[in-house]
Amino acid sequence: MPTIEKISIALTSEQLSAVRAAVDGGDYATTSEVVRDALRDWQIKRDMRRGEIERLRQLWDEGLQSGQAGAIDMTALRDEARDRLAKARKAVAGGRR
């Protein structure tokens, strides 16, 4: 089991009320459990964000290495985007039935 170290944190009155309500409501046994759970969520979110940033860097590098882009027909691009959006909307609407 990891070593446990106590620290002091400052919370707004709203945050403290939410933590106490979670304990009083039976969602958690202690305020420490609430904070540990929040920290686990933060760590997961931070790790995901780091992964997303790394993926964007890879895509950026791939784009740079792929060479110069050709001319873009903005009208054709806009039409294609509208077609894709319409198909996506139909797919979503069809899934709701």
C-alpha positions as CSV (number, residue, x, y, z in Angstrom):
1,M,0.0,0.0,0.0
2,P,1.3,3.4,-0.9
3,T,2.4,5.8,1.9
4,I,-0.3,8.2,2.8
5,E,0.6,11.8,3.4
6,K,-1.7,14.5,4.8
7,I,-1.9,17.9,3.0
8,S,-4.1,20.9,3.5
9,I,-6.2,22.2,0.6
10,A,-8.3,25.3,0.2
11,L,-11.9,24.9,-1.2
12,T,-14.6,27.4,-1.9
13,S,-17.7,27.2,0.2
14,E,-19.5,25.7,-2.7
15,Q,-16.9,23.0,-3.2
16,L,-16.8,22.2,0.5
17,S,-20.6,21.9,0.6
18,A,-20.5,19.5,-2.4
19,V,-17.9,17.4,-0.7
20,R,-19.8,17.2,2.6
21,A,-23.1,16.5,0.7
22,A,-21.4,13.5,-1.0
23,V,-20.3,12.1,2.3
24,D,-23.6,12.9,4.1
25,G,-25.5,11.3,1.2
26,G,-23.6,8.1,1.6
27,D,-21.7,8.3,-1.7
28,Y,-18.4,8.4,0.1
29,A,-17.4,7.4,3.6
30,T,-15.0,10.3,4.1
31,T,-14.1,13.6,2.6
32,S,-10.6,12.2,1.8
33,E,-12.3,9.6,-0.4
34,V,-14.1,12.3,-2.3
35,V,-10.8,14.1,-2.9
36,R,-8.9,10.9,-3.9
37,D,-11.7,10.0,-6.4
38,A,-11.5,13.5,-7.8
39,L,-7.8,13.2,-8.2
40,R,-8.1,9.9,-9.9
41,D,-10.5,11.5,-12.4
42,W,-8.1,14.4,-12.9
43,Q,-5.2,12.1,-13.5
44,I,-7.1,10.1,-16.1
45,K,-8.2,13.3,-17.8
46,R,-4.7,14.7,-17.8
47,D,-3.3,11.5,-19.3
48,M,-5.9,11.5,-22.0
49,R,-5.1,15.1,-22.8
50,R,-1.4,14.3,-23.0
51,G,-2.2,11.5,-25.4
52,E,-4.4,13.8,-27.5
53,I,-1.6,16.4,-27.7
54,E,0.9,13.8,-28.7
55,R,-1.5,12.5,-31.4
56,L,-1.9,16.1,-32.7
57,R,1.9,16.5,-32.8
58,Q,2.2,13.3,-34.9
59,L,-0.5,14.4,-37.3
60,W,1.2,17.8,-37.6
61,D,4.5,16.1,-38.4
62,E,2.8,13.8,-40.9
63,G,1.2,16.8,-42.6
64,L,4.5,18.6,-42.9
65,Q,6.2,15.5,-44.3
66,S,3.5,14.9,-46.8
67,G,4.6,17.8,-48.9
68,Q,2.8,20.8,-50.4
69,A,-0.9,20.8,-50.7
70,G,-2.4,21.4,-54.1
71,A,-4.9,24.0,-55.1
72,I,-8.3,23.8,-53.2
73,D,-11.6,24.3,-54.9
74,M,-13.5,25.9,-52.0
75,T,-16.9,25.5,-53.7
76,A,-16.3,21.7,-54.1
77,L,-15.0,21.5,-50.6
78,R,-18.0,23.3,-49.2
79,D,-20.4,21.1,-51.2
80,E,-18.7,17.9,-49.9
81,A,-18.9,19.2,-46.3
82,R,-22.6,19.9,-46.7
83,D,-23.2,16.4,-48.2
84,R,-21.3,14.8,-45.3
85,L,-23.2,16.8,-42.8
86,A,-26.6,15.9,-44.4
87,K,-25.7,12.2,-44.3
88,A,-24.6,12.4,-40.7
89,R,-27.8,14.1,-39.7
90,K,-29.9,11.5,-41.5
91,A,-27.9,8.7,-39.8
92,V,-28.5,10.3,-36.4
93,A,-32.2,10.9,-37.1
94,G,-32.6,7.3,-38.3
95,G,-31.0,6.0,-35.1
96,R,-33.6,7.8,-33.0
97,R,-36.5,5.9,-34.3
